Structure formats: C-alpha cells, structure tokens
Amino acid sequence: MATTATQQTKWWSGGKSPFNIEYGKLMMWYFLMSDAFTFGAFLISYGSIRFSQNFWPDPNVVFNAFPGAGHANLPLAFVSVMTFILIISSVTMVLAVHAGHNNDKKAVIKWLGWTIVGGIAFLSCQAWEWHHLITGTHATLIDGQIQWVGQTTTVNPWGNLVDAETLTAALKNSTVQSIAQVVHEQHGNTMSHEQLLGLPKDQLLNMVNTAELHIREKGPVAFGGYFYGITGFHGFHVLSGVVINIVMLLMAKNDVFAKRGHYLMIEKAGLYWHFVDLVWVFVFLCFYLI
C-alpha cells in the first residue's frame, strides 16, 4: 500500500510574533474593546432617552452640593474634585508602569500604592454623592401636593420649577408636616421643625414666602435609573481596578515580578486602569455637563 505524504507550508517558524505584542496584553486589549462596546451601548441608550425628553434635569442644580457646605451653590465642584482624583491616579499608574520597565521594585510599590489610594478616594467620593442624593430630601410637587423626596430610580425631584399660583394652591392642599418643613427651610434659624409642627396650618401658610421658594415638579424617572446604573457600573470597574492593583502590589512586594525578570503584569493592570479613567470622561460629559 502506497502512502502519500503531504507537506504543509509553515508560514511562521517561531521567533518574534508577527503581532509584535505579548499574548496577555493582546487579550487585555480584546477585553477592553468588548467592555468599551458595553459602555458605549449604555451611553447610546442614555442619549436616546435623554434627547427624546422635553425636559431633563439641569446638572448645575442637581450636582451643586459639597461635603460640609451643603447646597452652597457650587455647581459641579465636587464632581470636578472626583475627576481630578481619577486623573491623578492615572498619572501615578503611568509612573508605576515606567518604574516596572526599569525593574525598580521600590518605585513600583510606591506608585501603585498611590494609585490604590486614588481609587479608594474616588469610590469614597462617589459613595458620598450617592448617599447625599438618596437621603437628601427636596420639596417636590406630586399629585397637587408638596412632598419631600430624594433622588431614586423611581422618583426624580429635579423637574421644572412650579409657578407661584400653582405653588400657592399646592401648599393649601399639602399636609401640615410638609408645610412645616417648607417653613423650616426658610426660618430654620428662628424655629425648630418640632415647634412648627405645633402651629395651625393657616399660621404656617402665612409664614411661607412663596417668592423665595424654588419647588420643582417631578422630573423624568429615567434620570435616576440611568445615573445610578451607569455610574454604578463604572464604580464597579474602579473597585475591580483597585483590587487588581492591590494584588499587583502584593506580588511586587513578594518579589514575584523580580524573579520573573519583568513587570509586564503591571503594564496590563495599567491598561485597565487607564481605560476606566477614559470611560469616566464620557460619563462625566453625558451626566454632569450636558
């Protein structure tokens, strides 16, 4: 029986890869590309709803609080601090990667540590922002009455301003508790909320200065859902990056990279961290600026 041997052509005989990139780094780029598609889909969905509405909350009104200062009319000041922290953490990550290229263990540990601090600081700021929006109550016109609500995924207190005539009628239909809280917002330095609750409704109504009230209607429900959904998804990425960087820091301290003779894993972690920072730029643009 005769056998026929077929010779296969070898297009690549080894050596330097034609991709000119390490396999793990290539896979990281593939992951980041797929993750970019996910964020892109979320933001496109947000944009389609955002621009199909006749009204959308003004970010200068929604995000005007600052820790320790309350609603001090500092629009976007706090989120600017958050953005600055994340950008600085990206710089420290660059320095950590550069130190890895130079096999400088001490510098890698130092700059990775500062990157972790920056990530934790950003997450802490986001936690304060969420807590303030959810627990902070705002006078809102709901079903013809003034009610005090926070920002949730189902109720949005950032609608259009109520005109004086509608506001006067709404106050008359509101409960004593709601009116007392409105008065307390205007006269908090003279009477406590408990003292105001003991006054008759007519007296409370006479104490309200309608011209100074800035009470709003309910806004689009989609605002809360998209805000918490997308910023929460990004926050999860930041948390994942912090965990990855902590693992990298422990590996560097235990001389894992020194024994390998390279710090390539630090560069891969850096790619992920820079991606997270870049995504925040688009989230910041969509929610806080537009």
C-alpha positions in Angstrom: 0.0 0.0 0.0 1.5 3.3 -1.0 1.2 6.2 1.2 1.3 9.8 0.1 2.9 12.3 2.4 1.7 15.9 2.1 4.0 18.7 3.2 2.4 21.6 4.9 3.8 25.1 4.4 4.9 26.8 7.6 4.2 30.5 7.4 5.8 31.3 10.7 8.7 29.4 12.1 8.8 30.9 15.5 10.8 33.7 17.0 9.3 37.2 17.1 5.5 37.2 16.8 4.0 39.0 13.8 1.6 40.6 16.2 4.6 42.3 17.9 2.7 42.1 21.2 2.7 39.7 24.2 -0.3 37.4 24.3 -1.6 38.5 27.6 -1.5 42.1 26.6 -3.3 41.3 23.4 -6.1 39.6 25.3 -6.3 42.6 27.6 -6.9 44.8 24.6 -9.6 42.4 23.4 -11.3 42.6 26.8 -11.1 46.4 26.9 -12.6 46.6 23.4 -15.5 44.5 24.4 -16.0 46.5 27.6 -15.9 49.7 25.5 -18.8 48.3 23.4 -20.8 47.7 26.7 -20.3 51.2 28.0 -21.0 52.6 24.5 -24.3 50.7 24.4 -25.3 52.1 27.8 -24.4 55.7 26.9 -26.1 55.5 23.5 -29.2 54.2 25.2 -29.0 57.0 27.7 -28.5 59.6 24.9 -31.5 58.3 23.0 -33.8 58.7 26.1 -32.1 62.0 27.1 -32.8 63.8 23.9 -36.3 62.3 23.4 -37.5 64.1 26.6 -38.9 67.6 26.6 -37.1 68.3 29.9 -34.0 66.9 31.6 -32.6 67.9 35.0 -30.0 70.7 35.0 -26.7 69.2 36.3 -25.8 72.6 37.8 -28.9 72.2 40.1 -28.6 68.5 40.8 -24.9 68.4 41.5 -24.3 71.7 43.4 -23.6 70.3 46.9 -20.2 69.9 48.5 -19.3 67.9 51.7 -19.5 70.1 54.7 -21.1 73.0 52.8 -24.5 71.5 51.9 -26.1 73.2 48.9 -23.7 76.0 48.7 -24.4 76.7 45.0 -21.1 75.2 43.8 -22.2 73.5 40.6 -20.1 70.6 39.6 -17.4 71.5 42.1 -17.5 68.1 43.9 -17.5 66.0 40.7 -14.6 68.1 39.4 -12.7 67.0 42.5 -13.6 63.4 41.8 -12.4 63.8 38.2 -9.1 65.4 39.3 -8.5 62.5 41.7 -9.1 59.9 39.0 -6.8 61.7 36.6 -4.0 62.0 39.2 -4.4 58.2 39.8 -3.8 57.6 36.1 -0.6 59.6 36.3 0.6 57.6 39.3 -0.2 54.4 37.3 1.9 55.7 34.4 4.8 56.2 36.9 4.3 52.7 38.2 4.5 51.2 34.7 7.6 53.2 34.0 9.2 52.0 37.1 8.4 48.5 36.1 10.1 48.9 32.8 13.2 49.9 34.8 12.8 47.0 37.2 12.6 49.4 40.1 10.7 47.5 42.7 10.7 50.3 45.3 9.2 52.8 42.9 6.6 50.3 41.6 5.4 49.7 45.1 5.2 53.4 45.9 3.3 54.5 42.8 1.0 51.5 42.9 0.2 52.4 46.5 -0.7 56.0 45.5 -2.9 54.7 42.6 -4.8 52.5 45.1 -5.3 55.5 47.4 -6.6 57.5 44.4 -9.1 54.7 43.5 -10.3 54.4 47.1 -10.7 58.2 47.3 -12.7 58.3 44.1 -15.0 55.5 45.4 -15.5 57.3 48.7 -16.5 60.5 46.8 -19.0 58.5 44.7 -20.4 56.9 47.9 -20.9 60.4 49.4 -22.6 61.6 46.3 -25.0 58.7 46.1 -25.8 59.0 49.8 -26.4 62.7 49.5 -28.7 62.4 46.5 -30.7 59.5 48.1 -31.0 60.8 51.6 -31.2 64.5 50.9 -34.9 65.4 50.5 -36.3 68.1 48.2 -39.7 69.8 48.1 -41.5 68.4 45.1 -44.9 68.9 43.6 -46.5 65.5 43.4 -50.2 65.0 42.7 -51.0 68.6 43.6 -49.3 68.4 47.0 -45.8 69.4 48.2 -43.9 66.3 49.2 -40.3 65.8 50.3 -38.5 63.2 48.3 -34.9 62.1 47.5 -33.4 61.1 44.2 -34.2 57.5 43.4 -34.7 55.3 40.4 -38.5 55.8 40.6 -38.8 59.4 41.8 -36.9 62.4 40.4 -37.2 65.7 42.3 -35.4 67.7 39.6 -38.3 68.7 37.4 -39.4 72.2 36.1 -39.9 75.0 38.6 -43.5 75.4 39.8 -45.1 78.8 39.2 -46.3 80.9 42.2 -50.0 80.4 41.5 -49.8 76.6 41.3 -47.4 76.6 44.3 -49.9 78.5 46.5 -52.7 76.1 45.7 -50.4 73.1 46.3 -49.4 74.4 49.7 -53.0 74.7 50.7 -53.6 71.0 49.7 -50.4 69.8 51.4 -50.1 68.2 54.9 -49.0 70.2 58.0 -45.8 68.2 58.1 -44.8 69.2 54.5 -45.7 72.9 55.1 -43.8 72.9 58.4 -40.7 71.6 56.6 -41.1 74.2 53.9 -41.3 76.9 56.6 -38.3 75.4 58.4 -36.2 75.7 55.3 -36.9 79.4 55.3 -37.0 80.1 59.0 -34.7 77.4 60.4 -32.7 79.8 62.5 -35.7 81.0 64.5 -38.0 78.0 65.0 -37.3 74.3 65.1 -39.2 71.8 63.0 -40.9 70.4 66.1 -42.1 73.9 67.1 -43.5 74.5 63.7 -45.5 71.2 63.8 -47.4 72.6 66.8 -48.7 75.6 64.8 -52.1 75.6 63.0 -52.0 75.1 59.2 -53.3 78.7 58.4 -50.5 80.2 60.5 -47.9 78.1 58.8 -49.2 79.1 55.3 -48.9 82.8 56.3 -45.2 82.2 57.2 -44.3 80.9 53.8 -42.6 83.3 51.4 -43.8 82.0 48.1 -41.5 84.3 46.1 -38.4 82.7 47.7 -39.5 79.1 47.2 -37.9 77.1 44.4 -40.1 74.0 44.4 -40.0 71.7 41.3 -42.3 69.2 39.7 -41.3 65.6 39.3 -38.7 65.1 36.6 -38.2 62.2 34.2 -37.9 58.9 36.1 -35.2 57.6 33.6 -32.7 60.1 35.0 -32.2 58.2 38.3 -32.2 54.8 36.6 -29.5 55.7 34.1 -27.5 57.8 36.6 -27.2 55.0 39.2 -26.9 52.3 36.6 -24.1 53.7 34.6 -22.1 55.5 37.3 -22.6 52.3 39.5 -21.3 50.1 36.6 -18.3 52.4 36.3 -17.8 52.4 40.0 -17.7 48.6 39.9 -14.9 48.9 37.4 -13.0 51.2 39.6 -13.4 48.8 42.5 -12.2 46.0 40.4 -9.2 48.1 39.4 -8.4 48.8 43.0 -8.5 45.1 43.8 -6.3 44.3 40.8 -3.8 46.9 41.8 -3.7 45.6 45.4 -2.9 42.1 44.0 -0.1 43.6 41.9 1.2 45.5 44.9 1.4 42.3 47.0 3.1 40.4 44.1 5.6 43.2 43.7 6.4 43.1 47.4 6.8 39.3 47.4 9.4 39.6 44.5 7.2 37.7 42.1 8.0 40.1 39.3 11.6 40.4 40.3 12.0 36.6 39.9 10.4 36.7 36.5 12.7 39.4 35.4 10.0 41.8 34.2 6.9 43.7 35.4 4.7 43.1 32.4 1.6 42.4 34.6 1.9 46.0 35.9 1.5 47.2 32.4 -1.6 45.1 31.8 -3.1 46.4 35.0 -2.2 49.9 33.8 -4.1 49.4 30.6 -7.2 48.5 32.5 -6.8 51.5 34.9 -6.4 54.0 32.0 -9.5 52.5 30.3 -11.5 53.1 33.5 -10.3 56.7 33.6 -11.1 57.2 29.9 -14.7 55.9 30.4 -15.2 58.4 33.2 -14.5 61.2 30.8 -17.5 60.2 28.7 -19.7 59.5 31.8 -18.7 63.0 33.2 -19.6 64.5 29.8 -23.0 62.8 29.5 -24.3 63.2 33.1 -22.6 66.3 34.5 -22.0 68.6 31.6 -24.8 68.1 29.0 
